[in-house]
Amino acid sequence: MGVHTYTLADITTPVAPKRMFHALQIDNHNFAKNLPQFLKSIEFVQGDSTTVGCIKQFNFPDGSPIKCLKNRVDEIDFDKYYVKYTTIEGGLGDTFECIVYENKFEASGTGCRFTIIAHYHTKGDAGVKEQDIAYTKEAIKENVKAVEEYLLANPQVYA
């Protein structure tokens, strides 16, 4: 098994870290309805968004390359707007044991800097396809842009 680490996002946005953290991490199960092009729904399998051990199932729209996946929260820090979670099911195929993500929302000027570091734990000597990384980076960028636009148009949300 190998571990391959990639920076999937390093995005600066004019939205405050607290608001982005809540929209993308804590309340994403409710916020998903605002982004039907990216997510059909998010369901709790275990726990809730505020606890370590929480498992959420992400259901994607028809036509998406992945039907669903399950993420488990491993660490969460509400003061530092940080969450570490692991994809434990779905989208892993024959290549990955799991994928561990570290998401940070840090103050930057009047907004925030959002970073995602991913650690792909591969099976055997499997590698990570560069086109998959490029696709994931673009999907994240589009998702974050949509969240940013929604939050800027609705300043009362997560204020």
Salt bridges, closest charged atoms under 4 A:
ASP10 OD2 - ARG113 NH2 2.72
ASP27 OD1 - HIS29 NE2 3.70
ASP62 OD1 - LYS40 NZ 3.47
ASP74 OD1 - ARG72 NE 2.73
GLU75 OE2 - LYS84 NZ 3.80
GLU89 OE2 - LYS70 NZ 3.55
GLU102 OE2 - HIS119 NE2 2.70
GLU138 OE1 - LYS141 NZ 3.62
GLU148 OE2 - LYS145 NZ 3.22
